[in-house]
Amino acid sequence: MKESSKNPPVFTPDNEPYLGRESVFHFDQVILSCLEANSEIAAHTHKNELNDLQKAACQIIPQGINLALSIRELVRQGYLFAAAVLMRPLIERAAIISYLHEQPQEVSLWQNGWKYKERPSLAKMLATMNKEVDTKQAQEICNTFNSLTHGDPMGADFNLVNLPAGGLGYSVGKAIKEPEFCDFICYQSYCYLIVIMARMAGCFSEIRR
């Protein structure tokens, strides 16, 4: 019987399309480190009294890790556009916990529901991640990833793929031959997950790892 050349409907860790890429490897390493740290901190939170910042962190950080894991699985399955869309909420969680860690007096806003007209802009929160990043640069990051979320023409560019017959088209399914897009997603997600892990350590500094 002639072996089918079609791709499997579901990829596994041993046959995923971007297996072996450096970006994927580094993303995986950070995920493993983050899960290990989270497990230790989770055990601590179940046994000790927490301050308000730590209580907020217990809500925000797991969301960020969950999003990172979801992005990783979408990359494994070749759904790169969907993975890129999830980067926006991942970035927001990293920005929120960074802002609250730098401005702990603002935790009351989180406790009060983090209301739209009261909370700081995403650009302002992003600027707390890196002292060298100003609000203008942060706003450019916001604009890029907002385009992905809101479906405007700039966001559509992220869904372009190379067609087998040549030229470009807009994908409706898996994109398994777009290594540069894979690298963009993994390296960006890797960076924001590192931020989350660093803020996790900062919020729970009493835990010596």
C-alpha positions in Angstrom: 0.0 0.0 0.0 1.3 3.5 -0.9 2.1 5.5 2.2 -0.1 8.6 2.5 1.7 11.9 2.2 -1.0 13.8 4.1 -0.2 15.3 7.4 -1.6 13.7 10.5 -4.8 15.4 11.9 -3.1 15.9 15.2 0.6 16.4 15.7 2.5 15.0 18.8 5.7 16.1 20.4 7.7 13.7 18.2 6.4 14.8 14.8 5.3 18.4 15.3 6.1 20.6 12.2 8.5 23.0 14.0 10.3 20.3 16.1 14.0 21.2 16.4 13.7 24.9 15.9 15.7 26.9 18.4 12.8 29.2 19.2 10.6 26.3 20.1 13.3 24.7 22.3 13.8 27.9 24.3 10.1 28.4 24.7 9.8 24.9 26.0 12.7 25.4 28.5 11.1 28.6 29.9 7.7 26.8 30.2 9.3 24.0 32.2 11.1 26.4 34.5 7.9 28.4 35.0 5.8 25.4 35.8 8.4 24.2 38.4 8.4 27.6 40.0 4.7 27.9 40.0 4.3 24.5 41.6 6.5 25.6 44.5 4.8 28.9 45.0 1.3 27.3 44.8 2.2 25.0 47.7 3.4 28.1 49.6 0.2 30.0 49.0 -1.9 27.2 50.4 -0.1 27.2 53.7 0.5 30.9 54.4 -1.2 34.2 54.7 -0.9 36.4 51.6 -0.7 40.1 51.2 -2.9 41.9 48.6 -0.3 41.8 45.9 0.2 38.1 46.3 -3.5 37.5 46.2 -3.7 39.3 42.9 -0.7 37.5 41.6 -2.4 34.2 42.4 -5.1 35.1 40.0 -3.1 36.8 37.2 0.0 34.6 36.9 -1.8 31.3 36.4 -3.8 32.9 33.6 -0.6 33.9 31.9 1.0 30.5 32.2 -2.2 28.9 30.9 -2.1 31.2 27.9 1.5 30.4 27.3 0.7 26.6 27.3 -2.2 27.2 24.9 0.1 29.1 22.5 2.6 26.3 22.7 0.0 23.7 21.8 -1.3 25.8 18.9 2.3 26.1 17.6 2.6 22.3 17.9 -0.6 21.9 15.8 0.4 24.5 13.2 -2.3 27.0 14.1 0.1 29.9 14.1 -2.4 32.7 13.6 -4.5 31.6 16.6 -1.3 31.3 18.6 -0.4 34.9 17.7 -3.9 36.1 18.7 -3.4 34.6 22.1 -0.2 36.6 22.5 -2.2 39.7 23.2 -3.8 38.4 26.4 -0.5 36.9 27.4 1.2 40.2 27.1 -1.6 41.9 29.1 -1.2 39.5 32.0 2.6 40.0 32.0 2.0 43.8 31.9 -0.6 43.8 34.7 1.5 41.8 37.2 4.5 44.0 36.3 2.6 47.1 36.9 1.2 45.9 40.2 4.6 44.7 41.4 6.1 48.1 40.6 3.1 50.0 41.9 1.7 47.9 44.8 -0.5 50.7 46.0 -2.5 50.2 42.8 -3.6 46.7 43.8 -6.8 48.2 45.1 -7.8 48.9 41.5 -7.5 45.1 40.9 -9.5 44.3 44.0 -12.2 46.8 42.8 -12.7 44.9 39.5 -9.9 46.4 37.4 -12.5 48.6 35.7 -11.8 49.9 32.2 -11.9 53.6 33.1 -9.9 53.2 36.3 -7.1 50.9 35.3 -3.9 52.2 33.5 -3.5 51.7 29.8 -1.7 48.7 28.5 1.0 50.9 27.1 1.6 52.4 30.5 1.8 49.0 32.1 4.1 47.6 29.5 6.5 50.4 30.2 7.0 49.0 33.7 8.6 45.8 32.3 11.7 47.5 31.1 13.1 50.8 32.2 14.5 51.4 28.8 11.1 51.1 27.1 9.2 54.3 26.9 5.4 54.7 26.6 5.7 55.4 22.8 7.5 52.1 22.2 5.0 50.3 24.4 2.2 51.8 22.4 3.6 50.5 19.2 3.6 47.0 20.7 0.0 47.5 21.8 -1.0 48.6 18.3 0.6 45.5 16.7 -1.2 43.0 18.9 -4.4 45.0 19.1 -4.6 44.6 15.3 -4.5 40.8 15.7 -7.3 40.9 18.2 -9.6 43.3 16.4 -9.2 41.9 12.9 -8.2 45.1 11.1 -6.1 45.0 7.8 -2.8 45.1 9.7 -3.8 42.0 11.7 -4.7 40.2 8.5 -1.1 40.3 7.4 -0.3 37.8 10.2 -2.5 35.2 8.5 -0.6 35.3 5.2 1.0 32.0 4.2 3.1 30.8 1.2 1.0 28.9 -1.2 2.3 25.6 -2.8 1.8 26.9 -6.3 3.5 30.2 -5.4 2.3 33.5 -4.1 0.5 34.3 -0.8 -2.9 33.5 0.6 -4.9 33.8 3.8 -4.8 30.5 5.8 -8.0 28.9 7.2 -6.1 26.1 8.9 -2.7 24.8 9.8 0.4 26.7 8.7 3.2 24.1 8.9 5.7 25.7 6.6 6.1 29.2 8.1 9.2 28.9 10.3 9.8 32.6 10.6 6.3 33.1 11.9 6.8 30.3 14.4 10.0 31.9 15.6 8.3 35.3 16.1 5.5 33.7 18.2 7.8 31.5 20.3 10.5 34.2 21.0 7.9 36.8 21.8 5.9 34.4 24.1 9.2 33.3 25.6 10.1 36.9 26.6 6.7 37.6 28.2 6.7 34.3 30.1 10.1 35.2 31.5 8.6 38.5 32.7 5.8 36.6 34.4 8.3 34.2 36.0 10.4 37.1 37.2 7.4 38.9 38.7 6.3 35.6 40.3 9.7 35.5 42.1 9.3 39.2 43.0 5.9 38.9 44.5 6.9 35.8 46.5 10.4 36.9 47.4 10.2 35.1 50.8 10.5 31.8 48.9 14.2 31.1 48.4 14.6 28.7 45.4 
